[in-house]
Amino acid sequence: MTVYKESKTNTWKVYYRYTDWQGKRRQTTKRGFPTKREALAWEREQVSKTTADLDMSLESFAELYTADVRNRIKENTWHTKEHIIRTKILPYFGKRKINEIQPKDIIAWQNEMLSGRDKNGKPYSPVYLKTLHNQFSAIFNHAVKFYGLRENPAAKVGNMGKSKSREMLFWTQEEYQRFSYAIMDKPVSFYAFELLYWCGIREGELLALTPSDFNFDRKTVSITKSFQRIDGKDVVTDPKTPKSVRDITMPDFLADEIKDYLKQLYGIGEKDRIFEITKSYLHHEMDRGAKAAGVKRIRIHDLRHSHVSLLIDMGYSAVAIAERVGHESINITYNYAHLFPTTQTDMATKLNEIRKVD
């Protein structure tokens, strides 16, 4: 027997011995159980986890999932996954045995999420609902693929929500120039938005830039990393996807602007960030500038859409644009075609002109 009562504290403790993945014998101790029953229940969970017996709680399997997956994905991606598991899945299913969760239970959970509200009292967005389901389904897929679970009940039910929340917004060149003039009183804001608009880079890519990323002879900026703020800590990671690593050629005026900006940063090192600001700062400046310029408020990420739309309007191919902005697939670039409501009108006008000639 491996469960003992400690007379001094009047609680129970467990000595648990097991063989690890290298074949080595290990022992762990867990103290502080108020009852023998709880101590034995904990011991049974450890046995199930060690032997990969799916007669264990979802909470215990989530620990296995964490150990298997965490080091294989980017830190900010894991941070999102962990938050969903901790706040949206375990409170409902943590004590349930993973091999006993049925499709009807997933439907009930989906209904709970569909009626849920965020911290501002608003319903969860369709994109967020889809993300919640995808993460829950990923846990079951892991159990099916690596631990012998018979089927994925979440996949059987099907998803909720949808992939896209709202249509892409964008600024025309004229709208952006009005905005940039309005924020010119703050150099750090002006230069940051210049790079976002004229290079189409992501927020995290912008905030990770250092002087060493610029080659003014070639007039290029190298995108090799991304900046994130995770749990109150500054974290620099790899870019979003492998194709996000790229060199972007800047227009002459932008290269000159950034060169001037770097000269203003006295004492900055080659590996120091040139924009010591936060994403919330950028959002605040977007609010301020849009209001002052009298242009519609768009998201920071919509500046990337604006850059792509500008390049499409200039006649560049989807392949060339995808390479410049670091799209993982050219199909992503094709999604921007709807940004040009005048295209059909232009086509009809040109067809009219041809007909008149005939």
KOLLO-236363 format. One line per field, with one value per residue (C-alpha): y, x, z; residue number from 1. Coordinates in Angstrom, 2 decimals, always signed. Layout:
N
y (Y,...)
x (X,...)
z (Z,...)
k (NUM,...)
***
This chain:
358
y (+0.00,+3.44,+5.70,+6.73,+8.99,+11.68,+11.99,+15.46,+17.07,+14.56,+14.39,+11.66,+11.31,+9.12,+7.52,+6.82,+4.76,+4.52,+3.82,+6.82,+6.85,+6.00,+2.93,+4.49,+3.89,+7.09,+8.04,+11.04,+12.07,+14.03,+15.31,+17.18,+15.05,+15.56,+12.01,+8.61,+8.44,+11.57,+10.27,+7.00,+8.84,+10.91,+7.75,+6.14,+9.22,+8.99,+5.31,+6.13,+8.91,+6.80,+3.83,+6.08,+4.52,+6.74,+5.91,+9.23,+12.70,+15.27,+17.39,+14.68,+14.17,+17.92,+17.61,+14.92,+17.06,+19.99,+17.93,+16.57,+19.79,+22.85,+22.74,+22.11,+25.38,+29.10,+30.50,+32.98,+30.22,+28.00,+30.89,+31.15,+27.38,+27.19,+30.01,+28.34,+24.97,+26.51,+28.86,+27.35,+23.58,+22.32,+24.16,+22.08,+18.77,+18.69,+15.93,+13.90,+10.81,+11.52,+8.20,+8.88,+12.31,+11.93,+14.05,+15.16,+16.58,+18.58,+19.96,+21.10,+22.76,+24.48,+25.86,+27.17,+28.93,+30.30,+31.94,+33.11,+36.71,+38.33,+40.73,+43.58,+41.69,+41.01,+37.58,+35.74,+36.45,+33.72,+33.48,+33.01,+30.35,+28.46,+28.73,+27.31,+24.29,+23.74,+23.61,+21.17,+19.00,+19.16,+17.57,+14.68,+14.28,+13.98,+11.30,+9.42,+9.62,+8.89,+7.33,+5.06,+6.96,+5.33,+8.52,+12.29,+13.31,+16.99,+16.13,+14.13,+17.16,+19.62,+23.15,+26.30,+29.87,+30.68,+31.48,+35.17,+37.72,+40.77,+42.00,+43.43,+47.19,+49.29,+52.84,+54.31,+56.06,+59.42,+58.35,+57.07,+60.27,+62.31,+60.05,+60.21,+64.00,+64.00,+61.92,+63.63,+65.49,+62.26,+60.96,+57.45,+57.09,+58.55,+56.28,+53.19,+53.69,+54.48,+51.04,+49.36,+50.96,+51.06,+47.61,+45.71,+44.18,+42.84,+44.61,+42.05,+42.25,+46.04,+46.02,+43.52,+45.63,+46.64,+48.83,+45.68,+44.72,+47.63,+47.69,+51.22,+50.40,+47.91,+49.81,+46.66,+45.70,+42.09,+40.44,+37.65,+37.90,+39.02,+40.81,+39.73,+40.73,+37.52,+37.40,+40.80,+39.80,+40.96,+37.93,+37.85,+34.82,+33.59,+35.24,+33.83,+31.32,+30.20,+32.34,+35.36,+35.47,+37.81,+40.89,+43.80,+46.49,+49.92,+52.81,+55.45,+57.98,+55.42,+54.34,+58.00,+58.49,+55.47,+56.47,+59.90,+58.27,+56.02,+59.05,+60.45,+57.39,+58.39,+55.53,+52.78,+49.44,+47.39,+44.77,+47.18,+47.58,+50.82,+51.08,+50.80,+51.01,+48.59,+47.37,+49.30,+52.48,+51.85,+51.30,+54.54,+56.43,+54.86,+56.23,+59.67,+59.95,+58.63,+61.07,+64.03,+63.14,+62.47,+58.99,+55.76,+53.85,+50.60,+48.00,+48.09,+44.84,+46.53,+48.60,+45.32,+44.85,+48.41,+47.67,+44.54,+46.32,+49.12,+46.64,+44.83,+48.14,+48.90,+45.71,+43.40,+39.64,+37.66,+35.69,+38.84,+40.30,+37.07,+37.05,+40.67,+40.38,+36.83,+35.02,+31.32,+30.50,+32.44,+31.63,+34.09,+36.82,+35.92,+36.59,+40.31,+40.50,+41.75,+44.91,+46.61,+47.43,+49.51,+46.60,+45.33,+48.86,+49.34,+46.05,+47.07,+50.50,+48.93,+46.40,+49.30,+51.00,+47.86,+47.48,+51.07,+50.46,+47.41)
x (+0.00,+1.37,-1.09,-0.23,-1.70,+0.51,-0.38,+1.13,-1.07,-3.92,-3.73,-2.88,+0.14,+0.91,+4.20,+3.91,+6.54,+6.68,+8.95,+9.67,+10.05,+13.77,+13.02,+14.24,+12.42,+11.08,+9.22,+7.05,+5.26,+2.05,+0.93,-1.98,-5.00,-7.78,-9.13,-7.76,-10.31,-8.90,-5.35,-6.27,-8.12,-5.01,-2.91,-5.29,-4.99,-1.20,-1.34,-3.68,-1.38,+1.77,+0.24,-1.62,-4.86,-7.67,-9.74,-8.45,-9.90,-9.65,-7.70,-5.04,-4.95,-4.53,-1.29,-0.10,-1.17,+0.78,+3.92,+3.66,+2.78,+4.08,+7.69,+6.69,+4.84,+5.55,+5.22,+2.48,+0.51,+0.78,-0.27,-3.54,-4.10,-3.39,-5.79,-8.60,-7.98,-7.82,-10.79,-13.16,-12.66,-11.45,-14.11,-16.72,-14.95,-11.92,-13.26,-14.86,-13.06,-11.86,-13.09,-16.61,-17.16,-19.83,-21.00,-24.08,-21.75,-19.90,-23.20,-24.15,-20.74,-21.09,-24.47,-22.87,-20.17,-22.71,-24.58,-21.39,-20.23,-16.80,-15.54,-17.42,-20.69,-20.65,-21.23,-18.10,-17.20,-17.77,-14.01,-13.38,-16.10,-14.49,-11.11,-12.58,-13.98,-10.81,-8.73,-11.07,-11.07,-7.24,-7.06,-9.28,-7.33,-4.14,-5.76,-6.93,-3.60,-1.19,-3.13,-5.69,-8.92,-11.52,-12.97,-13.10,-16.54,-15.90,-15.26,-18.48,-20.48,-18.88,-17.67,-19.37,-18.66,-16.86,-13.41,-13.80,-15.32,-15.83,-14.86,-11.42,-11.21,-8.57,-7.47,-6.84,-3.52,-5.27,-6.88,-3.58,-1.76,-4.37,-3.90,-0.09,-0.18,-2.41,+0.07,+3.22,+3.51,+4.77,+7.79,+7.72,+4.08,+4.68,+7.63,+5.95,+2.84,+4.97,+6.55,+3.20,+1.52,+4.30,+5.77,+2.66,+4.37,+2.57,+2.49,+4.75,+7.22,+7.32,+7.90,+10.76,+12.78,+16.34,+18.90,+20.65,+17.54,+18.01,+20.37,+20.31,+22.64,+20.10,+17.17,+15.81,+14.36,+14.75,+11.85,+13.27,+11.43,+8.27,+7.71,+5.04,+4.08,+3.23,+2.35,+3.93,+7.20,+8.73,+9.18,+10.83,+9.86,+10.16,+7.73,+4.25,+5.16,+8.36,+7.48,+7.17,+10.97,+11.74,+13.56,+11.36,+12.63,+11.57,+10.65,+13.39,+11.46,+10.80,+14.46,+15.43,+12.79,+13.91,+17.56,+16.68,+14.65,+17.54,+19.79,+17.40,+17.80,+20.98,+22.95,+20.81,+22.57,+22.41,+20.26,+18.03,+14.39,+13.79,+10.14,+9.95,+6.17,+3.30,+0.45,-1.96,+0.03,-0.41,-4.15,-4.44,-2.58,-4.82,-7.83,-6.25,-5.07,-8.24,-10.37,-8.09,-7.90,-11.60,-11.07,-12.78,-11.20,-9.61,-7.61,-3.83,-3.82,-5.98,-2.92,-1.50,-4.69,-4.31,-0.79,-1.90,-4.86,-2.58,-0.23,-3.12,-4.45,-0.98,-1.19,+1.24,+0.66,-0.59,+2.67,+4.80,+2.56,+2.53,+6.34,+6.54,+4.08,+5.00,+1.74,+2.13,-0.12,-0.94,-4.60,-4.44,-3.51,-6.42,-8.76,-8.13,-9.81,-13.08,-11.38,-11.90,-15.58,-14.73,-13.16,-16.44,-17.38,-14.01,-14.46,-17.90,-16.61,-13.79,-16.18,-18.42,-15.45,-14.59,-18.21,-18.27,-15.16,-16.75)
z (+0.00,-0.93,+0.92,+4.48,+7.13,+8.65,+12.32,+12.79,+10.14,+10.19,+6.39,+3.89,+1.61,-1.40,-2.45,-6.15,-8.00,-11.79,-14.76,-17.00,-20.79,-20.46,-18.38,-15.13,-11.86,-10.32,-7.17,-6.39,-3.21,-2.83,+0.56,+2.08,+1.11,+3.68,+3.18,+2.23,-0.57,-2.22,-1.87,-3.57,-6.33,-7.05,-7.15,-9.66,-11.88,-11.85,-12.79,-15.68,-16.92,-16.70,-18.48,-20.94,-19.74,-21.00,-17.95,-16.60,-16.17,-18.93,-16.46,-16.21,-19.96,-20.42,-18.44,-20.86,-23.80,-22.37,-21.93,-25.48,-27.31,-25.46,-26.63,-30.25,-30.89,-30.49,-27.00,-27.87,-29.63,-26.58,-24.35,-26.30,-26.18,-22.45,-21.66,-23.60,-21.94,-18.47,-18.73,-21.32,-21.21,-17.83,-15.78,-17.63,-18.29,-16.00,-13.75,-16.53,-17.80,-21.32,-22.67,-21.36,-22.96,-25.64,-28.58,-26.62,-23.96,-26.62,-27.93,-24.42,-24.03,-27.42,-26.36,-23.19,-25.22,-27.70,-24.84,-23.13,-22.81,-22.75,-20.07,-21.77,-21.74,-25.48,-27.11,-28.18,-31.79,-34.42,-34.93,-31.20,-30.96,-33.81,-32.07,-28.84,-30.63,-32.64,-29.48,-27.75,-30.87,-30.98,-27.53,-28.62,-31.88,-29.83,-27.70,-30.80,-32.62,-29.79,-26.90,-28.50,-27.94,-30.19,-31.71,-31.42,-30.10,-30.96,-34.62,-34.68,-33.55,-35.95,-35.46,-34.25,-35.28,-38.51,-39.85,-40.65,-38.30,-40.50,-43.89,-44.43,-44.17,-45.83,-46.45,-49.83,-50.29,-49.88,-46.60,-45.25,-46.15,-44.31,-41.29,-41.41,-41.52,-38.42,-36.36,-37.62,-34.30,-32.71,-34.69,-33.20,-34.30,-37.74,-38.58,-37.15,-39.28,-42.33,-42.10,-41.44,-44.44,-47.05,-46.23,-45.14,-42.10,-39.04,-35.65,-33.99,-36.88,-36.58,-32.83,-33.13,-35.60,-34.69,-36.55,-37.76,-39.74,-42.16,-45.14,-46.53,-49.40,-50.70,-49.13,-47.52,-44.17,-43.02,-41.22,-39.07,-35.75,-33.98,-30.67,-28.19,-24.67,-22.79,-19.10,-18.55,-20.23,-23.51,-25.77,-29.20,-31.26,-34.82,-37.27,-37.74,-40.48,-42.26,-45.30,-43.03,-42.95,-45.83,-47.08,-48.12,-50.46,-49.21,-51.52,-51.58,-49.50,-46.76,-46.61,-46.18,-43.46,-41.44,-41.78,-40.35,-37.57,-36.51,-36.26,-33.67,-31.43,-29.64,-28.12,-29.59,-30.14,-33.32,-31.57,-29.63,-30.60,-32.48,-31.41,-27.62,-27.72,-27.21,-29.37,-27.16,-27.91,-31.65,-31.18,-29.21,-31.94,-34.57,-32.67,-32.34,-35.93,-37.55,-35.57,-36.33,-40.04,-40.41,-41.87,-40.89,-37.99,-39.14,-37.24,-37.16,-39.15,-41.79,-42.74,-44.03,-46.03,-47.29,-48.51,-50.33,-51.89,-53.08,-54.74,-56.43,-57.69,-59.09,-61.14,-59.34,-59.42,-56.46,-56.45,-56.16,-53.45,-51.44,-51.45,-50.28,-47.39,-46.37,-47.05,-46.38,-49.34,-52.48,-51.78,-48.88,-51.33,-53.60,-50.66,-51.16,-54.56,-53.07,-51.80,-55.13,-55.68,-58.75,-60.63,-62.10,-63.13,-64.83,-66.67,-67.90,-69.02,-71.04,-72.57,-73.60,-75.24,-77.18,-78.31,-79.56,-81.64,-83.22)
k (1,2,3,4,5,6,7,8,9,10,11,12,13,14,15,16,17,18,19,20,21,22,23,24,25,26,27,28,29,30,31,32,33,34,35,36,37,38,39,40,41,42,43,44,45,46,47,48,49,50,51,52,53,54,55,56,57,58,59,60,61,62,63,64,65,66,67,68,69,70,71,72,73,74,75,76,77,78,79,80,81,82,83,84,85,86,87,88,89,90,91,92,93,94,95,96,97,98,99,100,101,102,103,104,105,106,107,108,109,110,111,112,113,114,115,116,117,118,119,120,121,122,123,124,125,126,127,128,129,130,131,132,133,134,135,136,137,138,139,140,141,142,143,144,145,146,147,148,149,150,151,152,153,154,155,156,157,158,159,160,161,162,163,164,165,166,167,168,169,170,171,172,173,174,175,176,177,178,179,180,181,182,183,184,185,186,187,188,189,190,191,192,193,194,195,196,197,198,199,200,201,202,203,204,205,206,207,208,209,210,211,212,213,214,215,216,217,218,219,220,221,222,223,224,225,226,227,228,229,230,231,232,233,234,235,236,237,238,239,240,241,242,243,244,245,246,247,248,249,250,251,252,253,254,255,256,257,258,259,260,261,262,263,264,265,266,267,268,269,270,271,272,273,274,275,276,277,278,279,280,281,282,283,284,285,286,287,288,289,290,291,292,293,294,295,296,297,298,299,300,301,302,303,304,305,306,307,308,309,310,311,312,313,314,315,316,317,318,319,320,321,322,323,324,325,326,327,328,329,330,331,332,333,334,335,336,337,338,339,340,341,342,343,344,345,346,347,348,349,350,351,352,353,354,355,356,357,358)
***
